[in-house]
Each structure stands twice: as structure tokens, then as C-alpha cells.
Amino acid sequence: MATNNALISVQDVVKRYGEIGAAVAGVSFDAPRGALVALLGPSGCGKTTTLRLIAGLETPNAGSIWLEGRKVAGDGAWVPPEARRVGMVFQDGALFPHLTVAQNIAFPLQTRNSQTRVEELLALVGMMGYGARYPHQLSGGQQQRVALARALAPEPSVVLLDEPFSRLDASLRVSLREDVRAIVKRSGATTLFVTHDQEEALSIADRVVVMFDGKAVQAGTPQEIYTRPATRAVATFVGDANLLPGHADGLVAECALGRMILATPQQGPVEIMLRPEAVELRAVRSGRARIARIRYFGHDQSLHLCLHGGGELDVRSLPRPDLRAGQEVDVFVRGVVVAYPVG
């Protein structure tokens, strides 16, 4: 049964293709009503297949999918795609090249008098005045806006976006993803988007579901995923991470940087995860580490440290004139830290 307040609920879903194994291997997660949820993971982890299963473009071999409290697939249930109130935006937009922008948007509408709705959607996606143009006359970003408007045309309860920004240049991706967030929020639809871009997922999603090998390995807010990654693999995938060997006893661990307070109790050998920006440095005559290299980026800098107790550490900080290559430093860690058992 669907979880309370979850407009999308995916429960232990499996999808196999012949002899190649399971593309989706028991994935489970919920998307709250009205939320923008990112499915984040490396290529080939089952993200797009999961999206297609929710849309009804694929049938699961096991498990169940619920939309708006109704089972739409699994355990003998099947609701066809056109009856699921789902709009989908494909990676390439998939606009009809022989139809104008207005005709593309109007295509899923059943009523003849669709002009008013088309004009509303053109305004919503910032494309007023473009209705008579054809897809080949638009930029990549404009085509994706039109594809989103078409997906929103029949007022779906769910919008699915499959890597919608992957074919755009970097500067356009940043601006368009903010616009898309604003558009889907104004529409009120629950939105699920697939991406392999960590920054994209963390910056615009309300919740992030991390997928590896056909399974959801962690779900939470962007802040939870980044600061409290459930596994070593999640930690290194969603951002830069230092992993220092240590030994834990309850909520305390010892490592080359001294004593650390852990977020959750551990016992025995561990790897302590430190984000580069969670580390503070103080220039001293004799400290715990020496700065081996500095890379300057203008807005910040990256420092590579050699720890005197063994190991290395990457740190990110604002540019500081007192920090230079060869400088001895003391190292301080802000807040509690996450550790993973070894062995």
C-alpha cells in the first residue's frame, strides 16, 4: 500500500531484460505530494528504467507502483500510460518537427478549444510569441521549455523529466534548471527528474534518491544526502570526500587529526569522512600537517595537505595570504563527522 502523503510510491520494483540481469533490482522510494525529487546515480544504475516504469512505458517483473494512492502496476494491477495522469519530458525533448510550438503543446489536449490553455503554458514557460515557430527554429533550451509545456498541458499530477538538461551547455543548464524548478512548482505537479549531475540534484531538488545497481541506497533532503551519506559509495559520489582511517569507540573516534565526535556510534576500525569545506586551517610553526600544494580558483582555493600522522587531506577555503605551499598548519574539523566501518 502507498505511504501516507506519498503521491508516487515505488515498492520493491524489479525490471529484467532477458538474460542481461535486472536493470532495476528491488528499488523502493516515495515522492511526497508537490515535491521535486531527483533520482541521482551513475549511468546504467536504472534511473531511466525506473522513470519509464512509473510512466507505464515498461512493465515491472515484481513489486508495485502507486500513483495518487492507486496501484497502477504490479500484483496483477495495470493502468495504461494514458490513464495515469503523468506527463513526461524526454532527454531530447521529442518535439514533433512538423508541428509548430503551439501545435506541439496542444497535441495532448482533448478539447478543440485549446488556444487559451496553450497561451497559458507559453506564458508559464516564458515562450510567449513563439507559438508559430517550428522546433528547428528554437535553441536547445527553448525546445526543452516547449517539451515541458506539452507535458504540463493536460494538467498531470506527476511530471517525469529524463536528464532534461544533459544536452545543453553548462551556463544554459544552470539558468534553465532554476526556471524549470519554478515552473513545476507553480504547476503544483509532483515532479521526478533523472540526473547523474550531483550539483544539479542538490541545488534544485526538495528530496534526492540516490541509486546504485538498480536500487535506492539512500533518500533524503539534499542536506541530509551531502552531510550524512549512508555509505562510503554515496559519500564519494555526491561530492568530494576525504576518507581517513581511524578507530571508533562509541561516539568518539581517533585518527591522524586527533579525536573526532561521530554522528552515530561505531566500534572498531572505521573510515572517517570529511568534506573539504568542513575543515579549518591555522598557520603555525609546527602543526599536524604541511600544505603540499594550493590551487587558486579566484572565489576559493583547494589545498592538498600531507598529514604528519600519515595520510593526505584535501581542504577547500577562501583565499588567504597566510596559507602557502610548505606552510605548517593545525587542522580543525567543524561539527560531528560520519564514519563507516571497515571490514
Buried (B, 14 or more C-beta within 10 A) or exposed (E): EBBEEBBBBBBBBBBBEEEEEBBBBBBBBBBBEBBBBBBBBEEEBBBBBBBBBBBBEBEBEBBBBBBBEEBBBBEEEEBEEEEBBBBBBBBBBBBEEEBBBBBBBBBBBEEEEBEEBBBEBBEBBEBEEBBEBBBEEBEBBBBBBBBBBBBBBBEBBBBBBBBBBBBBEEEBBBEBBEBBBEBBBEBEBBBBBBBBBBEBBBBBBBBBBBBBBBBBBBBBBBEBBBBBBBBBBBBBBBBEBBBBBBBBEEBBBBBBBBEBEBBEEBEEBBBBBBBBEBBEBEBEEEBBBBBEEBEEEEEEBBBBBEBEEEBEBBBBBEEEEEBEEEBBBBBEBEEBBBBBEBE
